[in-house]
């Protein structure tokens, strides 16, 4: 056991110029990993990588575009010298009732949250498998959501996309087991993020309860970005070498209770 | 090494061997003061001496309320509190549920469900008095699906998972977290003698699968290791998992991810 539990780990985190992705990138780097940050915001990705210091890498990529995804993964493999941890974090939300959601915006969300995970996984598997073949623990961690476990009003498209990510993770795990690549999903409940801040008023109006009160009762408090990053660091380390195909909930007990 | 459980007082039931011993060993390595409880007091004592440092052993039957209450009272008395309790003690009985005697059923459920209840409820009481703590139940993926030949074991594990979640929700405001770990098949002494029985019951020969080990390879890659359960139990016991409660964490090489 080293103080640095991810020493020598070569990681790629998508959507990591801000929010949960950035918290994950920082946590992995602090644990000794070399981190590639990709984001639609190319300048942000490069700046964040520089912020992490020498040995890290930043690049622009839109997960809606297979060519960009492939190029970004290849460039990060080249820059870091390989890849043994992919964190699929890039995602978006829509906060509207299903019947008011437009067909195009539904497709836009799915293209990012589901197809984006598919594209990044597909592009990264050769490098991940090569890493496993070289004897390293090799893993994918998908940032799903508790919204993929149960229904949340106003988050129909988002819930559907995250449920798809959980099932996709399971099949990824089974298909890649022989190749030595693990795949797990993380399902955070309401975390203190701008996304939740954007949703709160609409959810409050719909449920008739103050959002902060609901959170306090159902999950004790908001989760933090750092807590999401901790569970990603655990699942992405060889401490979790036999964990694959699972989705790990992180919700202050929200989904553990019936009511 | 940054110790993850420095200064914590931890109780592990059924700690003389197997997963319980691995958890106790890892917790001690992470800086915790560990108390190994087991019905086999001599084995627990030997294990505690082997771990060394501040590790100690207490003889206790996990299915006995008086002994469990006394065990926890003694820990609080000796160490000033209890921060982590791992309800691990368990027994297995390999036999079809149909035709099982009530006596046999209760041999399993009195430890694997009643025993978990006793450990969790008494530990939670002690923790609530001192500002909180972490409860961990060593359940099983068998608690999530029909499990031929281990019906009593699996039913008790299902109950233990639910109880863990219920206590988590009840005790959230007391700063107590409770989580269940669900391992797949570990190559423990509970599994080893019964491989052929499982192979026959599962119809492996008819599917062209040579033996139970080969089946395990297909379903979960390999057998898990006790140390891997201990690693997850360390994560869940520590402050890193402060937002994890009422969770059910599978660790099974992908066993539960697949339908077939």
Interface residues (C-beta under 8 A of the other chain):
Chain A: X1 X2 X3 X169 X170 X171 X173 X174 X177 X219 X220 X221 X223 X224 X227 X230 X231 X234 X239 X240 X241 X242 X243 X244 X245 X246 X248 X249 X250 X251 X252 X253 X254 X255 X256 X257
Chain B: X1 X2 X29 X165 X166 X168 X169 X172 X173 X220 X221 X222 X224 X225 X228 X231 X232 X235 X240 X241 X242 X243 X244 X245 X246 X247 X248 X249 X250 X251 X252 X253 X254 X255 X256 X257 X258
